[in-house]
């Protein structure tokens, strides 16, 4: 029967199966819909000429060379691919001595900081906890490597350089304080004597220590008062200095700097070493904080100040971007509670910008995130910042060592 007669009889005709022949193959091309893209289709077009494996291997090799070059420019490396933090150029000190080159004079000093930088954050935390906001001028700079002539820190028109006035970025400040074309890495924080227009120090640990020991209120003849009670806080009490410095050294090697060693490593072995250091340190501090409210007892010390900037950035940035994903602060109950407790201390929350951290790290560290996509979280609220964990009183006399 013909197809027409079958159809007239109400019987559907059978479809014929088309079998492939040995003389050739039928090519099937899948095309993207109007709202999709297959990119340049390199694998499709080059497939008959260059095998996929060779093409992928070549692209990976070229990208790795470019990536290693950019990471090394961003973060100096050892021969085995491990990040090495650069040395610092200025080592001056604010001192209480009568003939000191840099006496503790309120209003004399300007601190240049980057919002996202944890090393800057430890200094702004120290200023906040000591109540020195009126004594030290803090200039917040923006992380933008495309606008900076060297490094990444630039001034915004709404936050200009108060010392040298016309500086566009931190490199120009370095040039001005050295009165030369500065050769080296232009890092923040940078503490400048705004009266003499010279650099004092650009090492965060040194700056924190000198601010804690400097008697700004004594220099003006003003005693501590209810209006400015923070001047009597002490973060490095004499009886704990040795313990503080020992713990600080451990935190720096195993956590503060280890997250950067993990993120900026250019070999697997270097990354593995750093990542293990981070795991060990997180577990250790969580154990400590399960026994005491703060790292060295029931009061805040410089060690807590050193730890907080790393921890408050950890889940938002380091766990993913720096590949420190074996632990999260959110999985360590004592450390998480300590972070939330520290955040509630006077002046601390004003120094924290979790959204800014994500935006800067993911948006500006091009070699680690070439697509520039910034995650939407975790946010400050996701981290529980602002929630009282109930670890104790927040009264000054209960959480701080006070100078007698």
C-alpha positions as CSV (number, residue, x, y, z in Angstrom):
1,X,0.0,0.0,0.0
2,X,1.1,3.5,-0.7
3,X,1.5,6.2,2.0
4,X,-1.6,7.9,0.6
5,X,-3.8,4.8,0.7
6,X,-2.6,4.0,4.3
7,X,-3.4,7.5,5.4
8,X,-6.8,7.3,3.8
9,X,-7.4,4.1,5.7
10,X,-6.4,5.8,9.0
11,X,-3.2,3.9,9.2
12,X,0.0,5.9,9.8
13,X,2.8,5.0,7.5
14,X,6.0,3.5,8.9
15,X,9.0,5.8,9.0
16,X,12.1,4.5,7.3
17,X,15.3,4.2,9.4
18,X,18.3,5.8,7.7
19,X,21.3,3.7,8.3
20,X,24.8,5.1,8.0
21,X,26.9,3.8,5.2
22,X,30.6,3.0,5.1
23,X,31.0,5.6,2.4
24,X,30.8,8.5,4.8
25,X,29.4,10.0,8.0
26,X,26.6,12.4,8.4
27,X,27.8,15.6,10.2
28,X,25.6,16.9,12.9
29,X,26.1,20.6,13.9
30,X,24.6,21.8,17.2
31,X,24.1,25.5,17.1
32,X,23.6,27.8,20.1
33,X,20.3,29.5,20.5
34,X,20.0,33.3,20.2
35,X,20.6,33.8,23.9
36,X,23.6,31.5,24.2
37,X,27.2,31.6,22.9
38,X,29.7,28.9,22.1
39,X,32.5,31.4,22.2
40,X,34.9,31.4,19.2
41,X,34.4,27.7,18.7
42,X,38.1,27.0,18.6
43,X,37.8,23.4,19.5
44,X,35.4,22.9,16.7
45,X,37.3,24.8,14.0
46,X,40.8,23.7,15.0
47,X,39.9,20.1,15.9
48,X,40.6,18.7,12.4
49,X,44.0,20.4,12.4
50,X,45.2,20.4,16.0
51,X,44.1,17.7,18.4
52,X,42.1,19.0,21.4
53,X,44.7,17.7,23.9
54,X,47.5,19.6,22.2
55,X,45.4,22.8,22.0
56,X,44.4,22.6,25.7
57,X,48.0,21.9,26.8
58,X,49.3,24.8,24.8
59,X,46.8,27.3,26.2
60,X,47.3,26.0,29.8
61,X,51.1,26.4,29.5
62,X,50.9,29.9,28.0
63,X,48.4,31.0,30.7
64,X,50.6,29.5,33.5
65,X,53.6,31.4,32.3
66,X,51.6,34.7,32.2
67,X,50.0,33.9,35.6
68,X,53.4,33.1,37.3
69,X,54.8,36.4,35.9
70,X,51.9,38.4,37.2
71,X,51.9,36.8,40.6
72,X,55.6,37.3,41.0
73,X,55.2,41.0,40.1
74,X,52.4,41.2,42.7
75,X,54.0,39.1,45.4
76,X,57.8,38.3,45.4
77,X,58.6,34.6,45.3
78,X,61.4,32.4,46.6
79,X,63.0,29.9,44.2
80,X,60.6,27.2,45.3
81,X,57.5,29.3,44.6
82,X,56.7,30.6,48.1
83,X,55.6,34.1,48.7
84,X,58.1,36.3,50.5
85,X,56.9,39.5,52.1
86,X,59.1,42.5,51.2
87,X,61.3,44.3,53.7
88,X,60.3,47.7,54.9
89,X,62.1,50.9,54.1
90,X,61.5,53.2,57.2
91,X,62.1,52.3,60.8
92,X,61.6,55.6,62.7
93,X,59.8,55.7,66.0
94,X,57.5,58.0,67.9
95,X,59.2,58.3,71.3
96,X,58.5,59.9,74.7
97,X,62.2,60.9,75.1
98,X,62.7,64.6,75.6
99,X,64.9,65.0,72.5
100,X,63.1,62.5,70.3
101,X,63.1,63.1,66.6
102,X,59.4,62.1,66.5
103,X,57.7,63.2,69.8
104,X,54.1,62.2,70.5
105,X,52.4,65.4,69.4
106,X,48.7,65.2,68.6
107,X,48.0,66.3,65.1
108,X,51.5,65.9,63.8
109,X,51.2,62.5,62.2
110,X,49.4,61.2,59.2
111,X,48.7,57.5,58.6
112,X,48.1,56.4,55.0
113,X,46.1,53.1,54.9
114,X,44.3,50.9,52.4
115,X,40.8,49.9,53.4
116,X,41.2,46.2,52.4
117,X,44.7,45.7,53.8
118,X,44.9,43.6,57.0
119,X,48.3,45.1,57.9
120,X,46.7,48.6,57.8
121,X,43.7,47.3,59.7
122,X,45.8,46.3,62.7
123,X,47.0,49.9,62.9
124,X,43.6,51.4,62.6
125,X,42.4,49.0,65.3
126,X,45.2,50.1,67.6
127,X,44.3,53.7,67.0
128,X,40.6,53.0,67.8
129,X,41.2,50.9,70.9
130,X,43.7,53.5,72.3
131,X,41.4,56.4,71.6
132,X,43.9,58.2,69.3
133,X,41.5,59.1,66.6
134,X,42.0,62.8,67.4
135,X,45.7,62.5,67.6
136,X,46.5,60.7,64.4
137,X,45.1,61.7,61.0
138,X,44.1,58.6,59.0
139,X,43.9,58.8,55.3
140,X,42.0,56.0,53.6
141,X,43.2,55.1,50.1
142,X,41.5,53.1,47.3
143,X,43.0,49.9,45.8
144,X,43.1,50.5,42.1
145,X,46.2,49.2,40.2
146,X,44.9,50.7,36.9
147,X,45.0,54.2,38.3
148,X,48.2,53.8,40.4
149,X,51.6,54.5,38.9
150,X,53.1,51.8,41.1
151,X,51.5,49.5,43.6
152,X,47.8,49.9,44.0
153,X,46.9,52.7,46.4
154,X,45.4,55.9,45.0
155,X,43.7,59.0,46.5
156,X,40.1,59.9,45.8
157,X,39.1,63.5,45.3
158,X,36.9,63.3,48.4
159,X,40.0,62.1,50.4
160,X,43.0,64.0,49.1
161,X,46.5,63.8,50.5
162,X,46.6,66.2,53.5
163,X,50.4,66.6,53.6
164,X,51.7,66.9,50.0
165,X,48.3,68.0,48.6
166,X,48.8,67.1,44.9
167,X,49.8,63.4,45.3
168,X,47.7,61.1,43.1
169,X,48.8,57.9,44.6
170,X,51.0,56.4,47.3
171,X,54.1,56.2,45.1
172,X,54.1,60.0,44.9
173,X,54.0,60.2,48.7
174,X,57.0,57.9,48.8
175,X,58.8,60.2,46.3
176,X,57.9,63.2,48.4
177,X,59.1,61.9,51.8
178,X,62.4,60.7,50.3
179,X,62.8,63.7,48.0
180,X,63.7,61.4,45.2
181,X,62.3,58.9,42.7
182,X,61.7,56.2,45.2
183,X,62.9,52.7,44.2
184,X,61.0,49.9,45.9
185,X,57.6,48.7,46.8
186,X,55.2,51.5,47.9
187,X,53.3,49.7,50.7
188,X,50.7,50.8,53.2
189,X,50.5,51.5,56.1
190,X,52.8,54.5,55.9
191,X,53.2,56.8,58.9
192,X,54.4,60.3,58.0
193,X,55.4,63.2,60.2
194,X,53.1,65.8,58.6
195,X,55.0,68.7,60.1
196,X,58.5,67.7,59.0
197,X,57.1,66.0,55.9
198,X,59.3,62.9,56.4
199,X,58.5,59.2,56.7
200,X,58.5,57.7,60.2
201,X,57.7,54.0,59.6
202,X,55.9,51.7,57.2
203,X,56.0,48.4,59.2
204,X,52.6,47.8,60.8
205,X,53.9,45.9,63.9
206,X,56.4,48.7,64.7
207,X,53.7,51.4,64.3
208,X,51.3,49.5,66.6
209,X,53.9,49.1,69.3
210,X,55.0,52.7,69.2
211,X,51.5,54.0,69.4
212,X,50.8,51.8,72.4
213,X,53.9,53.2,74.2
214,X,53.7,56.8,73.2
215,X,52.1,59.2,75.7
216,X,50.2,61.6,73.5
217,X,48.2,63.1,76.4
218,X,51.4,63.7,78.4
219,X,53.0,65.6,75.5
220,X,50.2,68.2,75.7
221,X,49.9,68.2,79.5
222,X,46.4,66.8,79.3
223,X,45.6,63.9,81.7
224,X,43.2,61.1,80.6
225,X,39.6,62.2,81.0
226,X,36.1,60.9,80.4
227,X,36.1,62.8,77.1
228,X,39.1,60.9,75.9
229,X,39.3,57.8,78.1
230,X,41.0,55.6,75.5
231,X,44.4,57.2,76.2
232,X,44.7,55.0,79.3
233,X,44.3,51.6,77.4
234,X,47.4,49.5,77.2
235,X,47.7,46.7,74.7
236,X,51.2,45.6,75.5
237,X,51.5,45.6,79.4
238,X,55.0,45.1,80.6
239,X,54.3,41.8,82.4
240,X,53.0,40.2,79.1
241,X,55.4,41.6,76.5
242,X,57.4,38.3,76.1
243,X,54.2,36.2,75.8
244,X,52.7,38.7,73.4
245,X,55.8,38.8,71.1
246,X,56.1,35.0,71.1
247,X,52.4,34.5,70.2
248,X,52.6,37.4,67.6
249,X,55.5,35.7,65.9
250,X,53.6,32.4,65.7
251,X,50.5,34.2,64.4
252,X,52.5,36.0,61.7
253,X,54.2,32.9,60.4
254,X,51.4,30.4,60.7
255,X,48.3,32.5,59.9
256,X,48.6,36.3,59.1
257,X,51.2,35.7,56.4
258,X,50.4,32.1,55.8
259,X,47.1,32.9,54.1
260,X,49.1,35.0,51.6
261,X,51.7,32.3,51.2
262,X,48.8,30.0,50.4
263,X,47.1,32.3,47.9
264,X,50.3,33.6,46.2
265,X,52.1,30.3,46.0
266,X,53.3,29.4,42.4
267,X,54.0,25.7,43.1
268,X,51.8,23.0,44.6
269,X,54.3,22.2,47.3
270,X,54.6,25.8,48.5
271,X,50.8,26.0,48.7
272,X,50.5,22.8,50.6
273,X,52.9,23.9,53.2
274,X,51.2,27.2,53.7
275,X,47.7,25.7,53.7
276,X,48.7,23.2,56.5
277,X,50.1,26.1,58.5
278,X,46.8,27.9,58.3
279,X,44.9,24.7,59.4
280,X,47.2,24.2,62.4
281,X,47.0,27.8,63.5
282,X,43.2,28.0,63.3
283,X,42.8,24.8,65.3
284,X,45.3,26.1,67.9
285,X,43.6,29.5,68.4
286,X,40.2,27.9,68.5
287,X,41.4,25.6,71.3
288,X,42.9,28.6,73.2
289,X,39.8,30.6,72.9
290,X,37.8,27.7,74.2
291,X,39.6,28.2,77.5
292,X,40.0,32.0,77.8
293,X,38.0,35.0,76.5
294,X,41.0,36.5,74.7
295,X,44.2,35.0,73.4
296,X,46.2,35.7,76.6
297,X,43.6,35.8,79.3
298,X,40.5,37.8,80.1
299,X,41.7,41.1,78.6
300,X,42.6,42.3,75.1
301,X,46.2,42.5,74.1
302,X,48.2,43.3,70.9
303,X,47.9,39.6,70.0
304,X,44.1,39.9,69.6
305,X,44.7,43.0,67.5
306,X,47.0,41.0,65.2
307,X,44.5,38.1,64.9
308,X,41.3,40.0,64.2
309,X,42.1,41.4,60.7
310,X,42.9,37.9,59.4
311,X,39.9,36.3,61.0
312,X,37.3,38.9,59.9
313,X,38.5,38.5,56.3
314,X,38.9,34.7,56.4
315,X,35.5,33.3,55.4
316,X,34.8,36.2,53.1
317,X,38.1,36.1,51.1
318,X,40.9,33.8,52.2
319,X,38.9,30.6,52.3
320,X,38.0,30.8,48.7
321,X,40.3,33.2,46.8
322,X,43.5,32.2,48.7
323,X,42.5,28.5,48.7
324,X,42.4,28.1,52.5
325,X,39.3,26.1,52.3
326,X,40.1,23.2,54.8
327,X,38.7,25.3,57.6
328,X,36.2,28.1,58.0
329,X,35.8,30.4,61.0
330,X,32.1,29.5,60.9
331,X,33.1,25.9,61.7
332,X,35.2,26.8,64.7
333,X,32.8,27.8,67.5
334,X,35.3,29.4,69.9
335,X,37.1,31.4,67.3
336,X,33.8,32.6,65.7
337,X,32.5,33.7,69.1
338,X,35.7,35.5,69.8
339,X,35.5,37.4,66.4
340,X,32.0,38.5,67.2
341,X,33.0,39.5,70.8
342,X,36.0,41.5,69.5
343,X,33.8,43.3,66.9
344,X,31.7,44.7,69.8
345,X,34.6,46.5,71.4
346,X,34.6,50.3,71.3
347,X,35.6,51.6,67.9
348,X,36.2,48.3,66.2
349,X,33.1,48.1,64.0
350,X,34.0,51.4,62.5
351,X,37.2,49.8,61.1
352,X,35.5,46.9,59.5
353,X,34.2,46.8,55.9
354,X,33.5,43.2,54.8
355,X,31.9,44.2,51.5
356,X,34.9,46.4,50.8
357,X,37.2,43.4,51.4
358,X,35.5,41.2,48.9
359,X,35.3,43.9,46.3
360,X,39.0,44.8,46.6
361,X,40.5,41.3,46.8
362,X,38.3,39.7,44.2
363,X,38.2,42.8,42.0
364,X,41.8,43.9,42.1
365,X,43.9,40.7,42.5
366,X,43.7,40.0,38.8
367,X,46.2,37.1,38.7
368,X,44.1,35.2,41.3
369,X,40.7,36.1,39.8
370,X,41.1,37.2,36.1
371,X,37.4,37.3,35.5
372,X,36.9,40.0,38.2
373,X,33.7,38.5,39.4
374,X,33.0,39.5,43.1
375,X,31.0,37.1,45.3
376,X,27.9,38.5,46.8
377,X,28.8,37.0,50.2
378,X,29.4,36.3,52.9
379,X,28.3,39.7,54.3
380,X,28.8,41.2,57.7
381,X,25.4,39.9,58.6
382,X,26.3,36.4,57.3
383,X,29.3,36.4,59.6
384,X,27.1,37.4,62.6
385,X,29.0,40.6,63.2
386,X,27.0,42.7,65.6
387,X,25.6,39.6,67.4
388,X,26.6,39.4,71.1
389,X,28.1,35.9,71.7
390,X,27.7,36.4,75.4
391,X,31.4,35.9,76.3
392,X,31.4,38.7,79.0
393,X,31.1,42.3,79.9
394,X,32.1,45.0,77.4
395,X,33.0,47.6,80.1
396,X,36.4,49.1,79.6
397,X,37.7,48.0,82.9
398,X,36.6,44.4,82.2
399,X,38.2,44.0,78.7
400,X,41.3,46.2,78.7
401,X,44.5,46.6,80.7
402,X,44.6,50.2,81.8
403,X,47.7,52.4,82.4
404,X,48.2,53.4,86.0
